[in-house]
Amino acid sequence: MKQEPLLKDEEEKIVFRNSNNKKNKKINKDVIILFILTFIVVYIFSDTMYRFYLGFKYYDYNTNNETGGIISDNNVKEEEIPLNSVILNNAYNKINLDNCSNNISLLKRFYDNSLTLGELTNNEKAVLIFDSYSNEGCFNNFILSVDEFNKTAKSIFNIDNFADNFLNSDIIAYDNFLVNYDSNINSFVINQEICNTCNNDFIKKSIVNATIKDDELYIYEKFGYFQFVENNTYNVYSNLMDSELLSTYVDTVGDKNFTDLDLLKTYKWTYKKGNDNNYYFVSITQI
């Protein structure tokens, strides 16, 4: 019986198991997962901190604050401007409203909760233009050229060629004014028919603050109508409709210098910037 040799001439094959590939794949996968989780955590943290920042920044403001600092839903804050600002006064002083210029009807229109430019008739706009040129007193007559009329209409209402609505030879009554267009001089001849209608009643208007946001200007004004009762005593109303009695005022000095503005209602005047960077009347609203 033949014995097999203890050592064979066959070549021994040694197989090495490559474990590094799997380790590398596992490491790469862990890195990707860690990166994604880190990104999510950082994003959530940053968003939360930003919301806290906005909350603290605008904590003192709300959408109905009468003293300014108002923000909208998109977090755009109204920036307060000085009361002696040229922008404020140029816009506010264009419309002359009082109870001594015979435009009581316009006062009622403006201070009756709300009024927009679109709700004013052409005749009412014309009266506001005439009022800006007239002087207090009786039977004040003056001449206003068409060019100047159009210029004033543009400065108040941002309307071009407004005089085209009034170029006729008829004498037309506009509130307290009789107006006739004279084609020979291309001008309006204006007669103020009624004497000064001031009586014992008076009004109080006072700007408390003004703000700008984007292309709009907001002017916040305290307003009260003081109706004479007797012996220097007045009923104070929020408007000329005598519908909301705010207080009673006794003018002991006789100078009608009412100073308790907190008792009065606040009206918000809104103006919008035009292409020429001037601000034009849009609306007035009681708030």
LUMGUSE-556188 format. One record per residue (C-alpha): residue in three letters; x, y, z. Coordinates in pm, 1 decimal. Layout:
! residues N
<drenvo 'ALA'; <X; Y; Z>>
...
//
This chain:
! residues 287
<drenvo 'MET'; <0.0; 0.0; 0.0>>
<drenvo 'LYS'; <136.7; 327.0; -114.7>>
<drenvo 'GLN'; <148.2; 616.2; 129.0>>
<drenvo 'GLU'; <84.1; 965.3; 17.6>>
<drenvo 'PRO'; <352.8; 1216.1; 87.6>>
<drenvo 'LEU'; <304.6; 1439.6; 378.2>>
<drenvo 'LEU'; <381.4; 1745.9; 171.6>>
<drenvo 'LYS'; <211.3; 1803.7; -154.0>>
<drenvo 'ASP'; <343.5; 2012.0; -430.8>>
<drenvo 'GLU'; <15.6; 2201.9; -463.1>>
<drenvo 'GLU'; <29.4; 2574.1; -425.3>>
<drenvo 'GLU'; <-136.2; 2696.7; -113.8>>
<drenvo 'LYS'; <-377.8; 2989.4; -169.6>>
<drenvo 'ILE'; <-426.1; 3231.7; 111.7>>
<drenvo 'VAL'; <-748.4; 3440.3; 86.9>>
<drenvo 'PHE'; <-752.6; 3775.9; 265.6>>
<drenvo 'ARG'; <-1095.9; 3921.7; 354.7>>
<drenvo 'ASN'; <-1122.7; 4288.7; 263.4>>
<drenvo 'SER'; <-1303.3; 4446.6; 558.6>>
<drenvo 'ASN'; <-1184.8; 4805.4; 493.8>>
<drenvo 'ASN'; <-1438.7; 4870.6; 215.2>>
<drenvo 'LYS'; <-1732.4; 4797.5; 439.1>>
<drenvo 'LYS'; <-1584.9; 5008.1; 715.8>>
<drenvo 'ASN'; <-1534.2; 5300.5; 476.4>>
<drenvo 'LYS'; <-1887.0; 5271.2; 347.0>>
<drenvo 'LYS'; <-2022.4; 5268.0; 700.2>>
<drenvo 'ILE'; <-1814.9; 5572.8; 794.4>>
<drenvo 'ASN'; <-1929.4; 5768.1; 486.0>>
<drenvo 'LYS'; <-2292.2; 5687.0; 562.4>>
<drenvo 'ASP'; <-2256.0; 5799.9; 923.7>>
<drenvo 'VAL'; <-2093.3; 6126.1; 813.6>>
<drenvo 'ILE'; <-2377.3; 6202.7; 572.1>>
<drenvo 'ILE'; <-2642.2; 6130.3; 835.0>>
<drenvo 'LEU'; <-2457.7; 6342.7; 1090.4>>
<drenvo 'PHE'; <-2430.0; 6629.7; 839.6>>
<drenvo 'ILE'; <-2802.4; 6616.9; 760.0>>
<drenvo 'LEU'; <-2900.5; 6610.4; 1127.7>>
<drenvo 'THR'; <-2663.3; 6897.9; 1204.1>>
<drenvo 'PHE'; <-2811.0; 7105.5; 920.5>>
<drenvo 'ILE'; <-3165.9; 7042.1; 1044.5>>
<drenvo 'VAL'; <-3078.4; 7135.8; 1402.9>>
<drenvo 'VAL'; <-2895.8; 7453.9; 1295.4>>
<drenvo 'TYR'; <-3184.8; 7557.2; 1067.8>>
<drenvo 'ILE'; <-3446.8; 7506.6; 1341.4>>
<drenvo 'PHE'; <-3233.0; 7687.8; 1597.2>>
<drenvo 'SER'; <-3165.7; 7982.4; 1362.9>>
<drenvo 'ASP'; <-3533.2; 8016.0; 1268.8>>
<drenvo 'THR'; <-3639.0; 8007.1; 1634.2>>
<drenvo 'MET'; <-3383.8; 8267.2; 1737.2>>
<drenvo 'TYR'; <-3487.7; 8493.4; 1448.2>>
<drenvo 'ARG'; <-3850.3; 8477.0; 1557.5>>
<drenvo 'PHE'; <-3749.7; 8562.2; 1914.7>>
<drenvo 'TYR'; <-3549.5; 8856.6; 1777.9>>
<drenvo 'LEU'; <-3850.2; 8990.8; 1587.5>>
<drenvo 'GLY'; <-4070.4; 8942.1; 1891.2>>
<drenvo 'PHE'; <-3841.2; 9142.5; 2117.8>>
<drenvo 'LYS'; <-3771.4; 9406.3; 1853.1>>
<drenvo 'TYR'; <-4138.6; 9487.1; 1791.8>>
<drenvo 'TYR'; <-4272.8; 9410.9; 2138.0>>
<drenvo 'ASP'; <-4370.7; 9772.7; 2203.6>>
<drenvo 'TYR'; <-4566.6; 9811.9; 1881.0>>
<drenvo 'ASN'; <-4912.2; 9702.2; 1772.6>>
<drenvo 'THR'; <-5134.3; 9758.9; 1474.9>>
<drenvo 'ASN'; <-5369.6; 10000.3; 1649.5>>
<drenvo 'ASN'; <-5128.2; 10213.7; 1850.7>>
<drenvo 'GLU'; <-5238.2; 10576.7; 1816.6>>
<drenvo 'THR'; <-4899.6; 10716.4; 1910.0>>
<drenvo 'GLY'; <-4697.6; 10562.8; 1628.1>>
<drenvo 'GLY'; <-4460.3; 10270.7; 1599.2>>
<drenvo 'ILE'; <-4717.0; 10073.7; 1402.8>>
<drenvo 'ILE'; <-4617.3; 9758.5; 1218.2>>
<drenvo 'SER'; <-4799.2; 9559.2; 954.5>>
<drenvo 'ASP'; <-4826.5; 9184.8; 914.3>>
<drenvo 'ASN'; <-4507.8; 9179.3; 708.2>>
<drenvo 'ASN'; <-4310.2; 9337.2; 996.0>>
<drenvo 'VAL'; <-4252.5; 9663.6; 807.5>>
<drenvo 'LYS'; <-4251.8; 9929.0; 1077.9>>
<drenvo 'GLU'; <-4381.4; 10281.5; 1037.3>>
<drenvo 'GLU'; <-4095.2; 10523.4; 1098.0>>
<drenvo 'GLU'; <-4188.2; 10828.2; 1302.7>>
<drenvo 'ILE'; <-4097.2; 11170.6; 1162.8>>
<drenvo 'PRO'; <-4067.9; 11507.1; 1344.7>>
<drenvo 'LEU'; <-4378.0; 11726.2; 1368.6>>
<drenvo 'ASN'; <-4184.6; 12012.4; 1207.6>>
<drenvo 'SER'; <-4096.3; 11798.2; 907.4>>
<drenvo 'VAL'; <-4128.5; 11972.9; 571.7>>
<drenvo 'ILE'; <-4286.1; 11657.7; 427.7>>
<drenvo 'LEU'; <-4555.2; 11656.7; 697.5>>
<drenvo 'ASN'; <-4642.8; 12024.4; 674.7>>
<drenvo 'ASN'; <-4643.8; 12038.1; 293.7>>
<drenvo 'ALA'; <-4898.3; 11757.9; 283.5>>
<drenvo 'TYR'; <-5113.3; 11854.6; 583.1>>
<drenvo 'ASN'; <-5143.6; 12226.8; 509.2>>
<drenvo 'LYS'; <-5271.1; 12181.7; 153.8>>
<drenvo 'ILE'; <-5627.0; 12119.5; 274.1>>
<drenvo 'ASN'; <-5762.0; 12415.4; 471.5>>
<drenvo 'LEU'; <-6052.5; 12313.1; 691.6>>
<drenvo 'ASP'; <-6209.4; 12522.7; 965.0>>
<drenvo 'ASN'; <-6549.5; 12648.3; 1073.7>>
<drenvo 'CYS'; <-6481.8; 13011.4; 980.7>>
<drenvo 'SER'; <-6451.6; 12977.9; 601.9>>
<drenvo 'ASN'; <-6809.1; 12877.1; 532.9>>
<drenvo 'ASN'; <-6716.2; 12517.4; 450.7>>
<drenvo 'ILE'; <-6905.7; 12350.6; 734.2>>
<drenvo 'SER'; <-7037.1; 12092.9; 488.7>>
<drenvo 'LEU'; <-6681.0; 11989.0; 401.6>>
<drenvo 'LEU'; <-6585.3; 11972.8; 767.7>>
<drenvo 'LYS'; <-6874.1; 11733.3; 820.3>>
<drenvo 'ARG'; <-6759.9; 11525.6; 524.1>>
<drenvo 'PHE'; <-6400.9; 11496.2; 643.9>>
<drenvo 'TYR'; <-6475.3; 11438.5; 1011.7>>
<drenvo 'ASP'; <-6755.0; 11184.3; 982.0>>
<drenvo 'ASN'; <-6566.6; 10860.6; 1060.1>>
<drenvo 'SER'; <-6398.2; 10827.3; 719.4>>
<drenvo 'LEU'; <-6360.8; 10981.8; 373.9>>
<drenvo 'THR'; <-6153.4; 10887.0; 68.8>>
<drenvo 'LEU'; <-6037.4; 11100.4; -222.6>>
<drenvo 'GLY'; <-6263.0; 10904.1; -457.3>>
<drenvo 'GLU'; <-6568.5; 11000.9; -250.2>>
<drenvo 'LEU'; <-6510.0; 11374.0; -298.2>>
<drenvo 'THR'; <-6708.8; 11526.5; -584.2>>
<drenvo 'ASN'; <-6542.3; 11758.4; -836.1>>
<drenvo 'ASN'; <-6734.2; 12050.2; -683.3>>
<drenvo 'GLU'; <-6602.4; 11968.2; -335.1>>
<drenvo 'LYS'; <-6248.3; 11948.1; -470.6>>
<drenvo 'ALA'; <-6299.3; 12288.2; -636.6>>
<drenvo 'VAL'; <-6415.6; 12439.9; -306.7>>
<drenvo 'LEU'; <-6099.1; 12311.2; -134.7>>
<drenvo 'ILE'; <-5893.4; 12478.9; -409.7>>
<drenvo 'PHE'; <-6082.0; 12808.5; -375.3>>
<drenvo 'ASP'; <-6049.1; 12794.9; 4.8>>
<drenvo 'SER'; <-5671.0; 12774.3; -27.4>>
<drenvo 'TYR'; <-5673.7; 13115.8; -203.2>>
<drenvo 'SER'; <-5953.8; 13295.7; -24.1>>
<drenvo 'ASN'; <-5910.8; 13516.7; 281.3>>
<drenvo 'GLU'; <-6137.2; 13517.1; 582.4>>
<drenvo 'GLY'; <-6390.0; 13795.1; 565.1>>
<drenvo 'CYS'; <-6694.6; 13911.6; 376.5>>
<drenvo 'PHE'; <-6747.2; 13917.0; 1.3>>
<drenvo 'ASN'; <-6388.9; 13834.0; -84.3>>
<drenvo 'ASN'; <-6342.3; 13842.7; -464.0>>
<drenvo 'PHE'; <-6039.5; 13716.3; -652.6>>
<drenvo 'ILE'; <-5924.4; 13586.4; -990.5>>
<drenvo 'LEU'; <-5758.2; 13248.8; -1035.2>>
<drenvo 'SER'; <-5595.3; 13156.6; -1366.3>>
<drenvo 'VAL'; <-5662.7; 12815.5; -1518.4>>
<drenvo 'ASP'; <-5292.7; 12729.5; -1496.6>>
<drenvo 'GLU'; <-5282.4; 12815.0; -1126.3>>
<drenvo 'PHE'; <-5606.4; 12625.1; -1065.7>>
<drenvo 'ASN'; <-5459.7; 12316.5; -1234.9>>
<drenvo 'LYS'; <-5134.5; 12353.2; -1044.0>>
<drenvo 'THR'; <-5316.3; 12360.3; -709.2>>
<drenvo 'ALA'; <-5536.5; 12063.7; -802.8>>
<drenvo 'LYS'; <-5221.9; 11870.5; -891.7>>
<drenvo 'SER'; <-5051.2; 11959.8; -562.9>>
<drenvo 'ILE'; <-5349.0; 11849.7; -349.9>>
<drenvo 'PHE'; <-5509.2; 11563.5; -540.7>>
<drenvo 'ASN'; <-5243.4; 11459.5; -796.4>>
<drenvo 'ILE'; <-5494.1; 11527.1; -1077.2>>
<drenvo 'ASP'; <-5390.1; 11669.6; -1415.6>>
<drenvo 'ASN'; <-5595.8; 11927.2; -1610.0>>
<drenvo 'PHE'; <-5864.5; 11943.2; -1342.5>>
<drenvo 'ALA'; <-5991.3; 12278.9; -1475.5>>
<drenvo 'ASP'; <-6130.0; 12106.0; -1785.6>>
<drenvo 'ASN'; <-6431.3; 12010.6; -1571.9>>
<drenvo 'PHE'; <-6525.2; 12378.1; -1519.7>>
<drenvo 'LEU'; <-6452.8; 12559.5; -1846.5>>
<drenvo 'ASN'; <-6793.0; 12708.7; -1930.6>>
<drenvo 'SER'; <-6948.1; 13055.2; -1938.1>>
<drenvo 'ASP'; <-7214.2; 12986.3; -1675.5>>
<drenvo 'ILE'; <-7191.6; 13121.1; -1324.4>>
<drenvo 'ILE'; <-7184.4; 12820.8; -1094.3>>
<drenvo 'ALA'; <-7226.4; 12812.1; -717.3>>
<drenvo 'TYR'; <-6973.4; 12602.6; -527.4>>
<drenvo 'ASP'; <-7065.2; 12608.6; -160.6>>
<drenvo 'ASN'; <-6994.8; 12971.8; -64.4>>
<drenvo 'PHE'; <-6839.7; 13067.8; -401.7>>
<drenvo 'LEU'; <-6994.1; 13196.5; -724.4>>
<drenvo 'VAL'; <-6756.1; 13105.8; -1006.1>>
<drenvo 'ASN'; <-6746.9; 13221.6; -1365.9>>
<drenvo 'TYR'; <-6491.1; 13120.6; -1627.2>>
<drenvo 'ASP'; <-6370.7; 13418.8; -1832.6>>
<drenvo 'SER'; <-6228.3; 13288.5; -2160.8>>
<drenvo 'ASN'; <-6078.9; 13630.4; -2244.9>>
<drenvo 'ILE'; <-5828.3; 13600.6; -1963.4>>
<drenvo 'ASN'; <-5841.6; 13220.1; -1929.3>>
<drenvo 'SER'; <-5920.1; 13255.5; -1562.4>>
<drenvo 'PHE'; <-6189.7; 13192.4; -1304.8>>
<drenvo 'VAL'; <-6355.8; 13499.0; -1154.6>>
<drenvo 'ILE'; <-6456.1; 13400.9; -801.3>>
<drenvo 'ASN'; <-6691.6; 13581.7; -565.4>>
<drenvo 'GLN'; <-6712.3; 13473.9; -202.4>>
<drenvo 'GLU'; <-7075.7; 13541.8; -124.8>>
<drenvo 'ILE'; <-7125.3; 13503.4; 247.5>>
<drenvo 'CYS'; <-6957.1; 13680.2; 534.7>>
<drenvo 'ASN'; <-6744.7; 13495.7; 783.3>>
<drenvo 'THR'; <-6971.9; 13242.7; 952.3>>
<drenvo 'CYS'; <-6774.7; 13194.9; 1272.2>>
<drenvo 'ASN'; <-6999.1; 13176.2; 1575.4>>
<drenvo 'ASN'; <-6943.6; 13077.7; 1933.6>>
<drenvo 'ASP'; <-6866.9; 12722.2; 1825.8>>
<drenvo 'PHE'; <-6507.8; 12628.8; 1749.9>>
<drenvo 'ILE'; <-6296.9; 12329.2; 1651.0>>
<drenvo 'LYS'; <-5970.3; 12195.8; 1788.4>>
<drenvo 'LYS'; <-5715.8; 12019.8; 1564.4>>
<drenvo 'SER'; <-5374.2; 11907.9; 1678.4>>
<drenvo 'ILE'; <-5121.4; 11670.0; 1521.7>>
<drenvo 'VAL'; <-4991.6; 11420.8; 1778.6>>
<drenvo 'ASN'; <-4748.7; 11226.4; 1557.6>>
<drenvo 'ALA'; <-4670.3; 11128.2; 1199.1>>
<drenvo 'THR'; <-4510.4; 10824.1; 1040.6>>
<drenvo 'ILE'; <-4389.8; 10702.6; 702.3>>
<drenvo 'LYS'; <-4407.6; 10345.9; 570.2>>
<drenvo 'ASP'; <-4297.9; 10256.2; 217.9>>
<drenvo 'ASP'; <-4455.3; 10523.6; -6.7>>
<drenvo 'GLU'; <-4727.5; 10634.5; 236.0>>
<drenvo 'LEU'; <-4739.7; 10912.8; 493.7>>
<drenvo 'TYR'; <-4968.6; 10886.4; 797.5>>
<drenvo 'ILE'; <-5058.7; 11190.2; 1008.1>>
<drenvo 'TYR'; <-5237.5; 11128.1; 1338.4>>
<drenvo 'GLU'; <-5451.3; 11420.2; 1449.1>>
<drenvo 'LYS'; <-5667.9; 11490.4; 1751.6>>
<drenvo 'PHE'; <-5996.8; 11657.2; 1659.6>>
<drenvo 'GLY'; <-6292.4; 11791.4; 1854.7>>
<drenvo 'TYR'; <-6596.0; 12004.4; 1777.8>>
<drenvo 'PHE'; <-6688.7; 12244.0; 2059.1>>
<drenvo 'GLN'; <-7054.0; 12344.3; 2052.2>>
<drenvo 'PHE'; <-7144.5; 12649.1; 2261.2>>
<drenvo 'VAL'; <-7405.5; 12589.1; 2531.2>>
<drenvo 'GLU'; <-7400.5; 12893.4; 2759.8>>
<drenvo 'ASN'; <-7174.9; 13094.2; 2989.5>>
<drenvo 'ASN'; <-6848.8; 12983.3; 2820.0>>
<drenvo 'THR'; <-6956.9; 12620.1; 2844.8>>
<drenvo 'TYR'; <-6918.5; 12386.4; 2547.3>>
<drenvo 'ASN'; <-7022.1; 12034.3; 2461.7>>
<drenvo 'VAL'; <-6728.3; 11851.7; 2304.0>>
<drenvo 'TYR'; <-6812.3; 11616.8; 2016.9>>
<drenvo 'SER'; <-6601.1; 11381.0; 1805.7>>
<drenvo 'ASN'; <-6737.3; 11535.5; 1484.4>>
<drenvo 'LEU'; <-6984.0; 11793.5; 1355.1>>
<drenvo 'MET'; <-7274.1; 11548.4; 1357.6>>
<drenvo 'ASP'; <-7320.5; 11603.5; 1734.2>>
<drenvo 'SER'; <-7359.4; 11227.6; 1763.0>>
<drenvo 'GLU'; <-7088.7; 11138.8; 2016.6>>
<drenvo 'LEU'; <-7051.2; 11361.4; 2320.9>>
<drenvo 'LEU'; <-6695.3; 11331.1; 2451.7>>
<drenvo 'SER'; <-6689.9; 11583.5; 2734.1>>
<drenvo 'THR'; <-6797.3; 11923.6; 2859.2>>
<drenvo 'TYR'; <-6551.6; 12213.0; 2851.8>>
<drenvo 'VAL'; <-6572.5; 12535.0; 3052.3>>
<drenvo 'ASP'; <-6358.2; 12810.8; 2902.5>>
<drenvo 'THR'; <-6288.3; 13007.0; 3219.6>>
<drenvo 'VAL'; <-6023.1; 13227.9; 3054.6>>
<drenvo 'GLY'; <-6215.8; 13287.3; 2733.9>>
<drenvo 'ASP'; <-5930.6; 13201.0; 2494.6>>
<drenvo 'LYS'; <-6069.5; 12863.6; 2376.9>>
<drenvo 'ASN'; <-5733.6; 12708.0; 2460.1>>
<drenvo 'PHE'; <-5840.8; 12348.9; 2518.7>>
<drenvo 'THR'; <-5538.1; 12134.6; 2612.8>>
<drenvo 'ASP'; <-5676.9; 11799.1; 2729.0>>
<drenvo 'LEU'; <-5619.5; 11629.5; 2393.1>>
<drenvo 'ASP'; <-5657.9; 11277.7; 2536.4>>
<drenvo 'LEU'; <-6033.4; 11338.1; 2553.8>>
<drenvo 'LEU'; <-6054.8; 11393.1; 2177.7>>
<drenvo 'LYS'; <-6080.7; 11136.3; 1900.8>>
<drenvo 'THR'; <-5785.1; 11051.4; 1677.8>>
<drenvo 'TYR'; <-5810.2; 11083.9; 1300.8>>
<drenvo 'LYS'; <-5558.3; 10926.2; 1064.4>>
<drenvo 'TRP'; <-5472.5; 11116.0; 747.6>>
<drenvo 'THR'; <-5320.2; 10901.3; 472.5>>
<drenvo 'TYR'; <-5111.2; 11041.9; 187.6>>
<drenvo 'LYS'; <-4936.1; 10856.9; -95.0>>
<drenvo 'LYS'; <-4612.7; 10954.5; -265.7>>
<drenvo 'GLY'; <-4640.3; 11041.9; -635.0>>
<drenvo 'ASN'; <-4383.8; 11008.2; -910.9>>
<drenvo 'ASP'; <-4258.6; 11358.1; -825.9>>
<drenvo 'ASN'; <-4187.5; 11251.8; -461.8>>
<drenvo 'ASN'; <-4466.8; 11473.8; -326.4>>
<drenvo 'TYR'; <-4736.0; 11326.4; -101.6>>
<drenvo 'TYR'; <-5102.3; 11345.0; -200.6>>
<drenvo 'PHE'; <-5423.7; 11306.3; -0.9>>
<drenvo 'VAL'; <-5575.4; 10956.9; -1.9>>
<drenvo 'SER'; <-5811.7; 10934.0; 295.7>>
<drenvo 'ILE'; <-5900.4; 11035.0; 650.0>>
<drenvo 'THR'; <-6031.2; 10783.8; 905.7>>
<drenvo 'GLN'; <-6132.4; 10798.1; 1270.3>>
<drenvo 'ILE'; <-5942.1; 10537.5; 1471.3>>
//
